[in-house]
Amino acid sequence: MSYVTETPAAAPAQALEHFGRKLGFETDCYDVWVSLEPGPADFVLLDVRGPALFEQSHVPGAVNLPHGKITERKMAEWPEDTLFVVYCAGPHCNGADKAAFRLAQLRRKVKLMIGGITGWADEGFAFASGPE
């Protein structure tokens, strides 16, 4: 028996539920990139790092809103049904999780872009720099 099979795989129905729910919470860098390519996206991409890091490099089309500045007043700038996709530095950073948590507290739809800036770089996608 291998390390892979010593814990049995979940039943297909359980896997369907688990992965379906997971996709409701996350998206990846490629899906964001391909969704931004044709023009205006059907979501708002939030870079939740600090302004200095944002100015160095960010995903083109992202809006800089540090997770600590996500407030009900600030979010009122967007319609209530807006989907927000949040990212931070990468898997070693929980800023995007904090932002997603805060947005959910404010009853806003949110997904996490897994990988963050690190994932974007790993995919070889271009970066923007400077202010928004």
N, C-alpha and C positions, 0 to 999 in steps of 0.2 A: 504494500500500500504506500502511495506517495503522500507527501505533505498536501498536495492538491486534493486528493480524494479521501484523506483521513477524516475530514469533515464533509459529510454528504452535501451535495448541491441541493439548493431549494427546489421545491416542486415548480414546474413551469408556471402554474397560476400565481404562486407567490413571487416568482421572478418578474412576471408581468406587472404585478401590482407595485413591487419595489422599484423597478427601473422606470415605470411610468411616472411614479411619484417623483423620483429623482430628476427626471427630465423637466418636471414642472418647477423645479428649484434652480436648475443649472442650465447654462448653455456653454459652448466652447468658443475659443478664439476664431476658428474657421467659420462657424455659423455666424458670428458677429461680422467678420470680414466680408463674407459673401452677401450678407444682408445690407451692409453699408455701401457696397459697390454700385448698385444701380441708382443710388440717389437717396433722398430722404428715407430714413428708416421708420418702421412702425414702433419704435421704442426710443427711449432717451438713454444714451450711454453715459454713465457717470464714473469719472475717475475720482476716487474718494481719497486720494493721497493729498499731501500738502501742495500748495501752489508752487513752491520751488521745484519739487520733483516733476510736477505737471509741466512746467515751462521747459525743463530739460528735455523731456520726451513724453509723449502720450499717444494714445490711439487716435488717429485722425477722426474728427467728428465728435470726440468726447467733450463733455462739459465737466469742468473741475468743480467739485463740491465735496470738500473734506467731510468724512463721516461725522465728525463732531459738529458740523454746521448744518446738518439735516434737521430742519425744524418744520413745524406745520406751516408757519408763515412763508418760509422759503419754498416749500413744495406747492404752495397755492399758485405759483407761477405756471404750473402745468395742470391740464385737465385731470379730474379725479381718476379717469380710467387709463391714464398713461402707464405703460409698462416701463420700468426702469431696469437697466442692466448695469450692475456695479462691478468694478474691478479695482484692485490695488496692486501692490508690488508683485505678488505671486503666492505660491503655496505656503511660503514661510510667513505670510502676513495675514492677520485676521481683520484688517480694516474693512474689507469688502463684506465680511460676515457681520461686523458691527453696523455697517451701512444698511445691509439687507434687513437686519433685525430692527433697526430704527424705522426704516420705510414700512415694514410690516406693522410696527406699532402705530404708525400713522395711517394704517389701512390703505397702503399703496401696493400695487402689484410690483413684484421684484423678482429678478433672477440674478444669479451670480455667474460672471464669466470666469469659469475655472481656468487657472493658470495665470491670470492677471497679465501684467507687463512681461513677466518671464515667459509665459506661454505664448504671448504675441511675438516675442523675439524668437522663440524656438520655432515658430511657424515660418519665420522669415518675412513677416509682413512689415511694411514701411511704418515709420513713426512720424509724427508731427512734433514740432517744438514751438516754444513761445507761448504767449497767452492765447486764450480762446479766440 
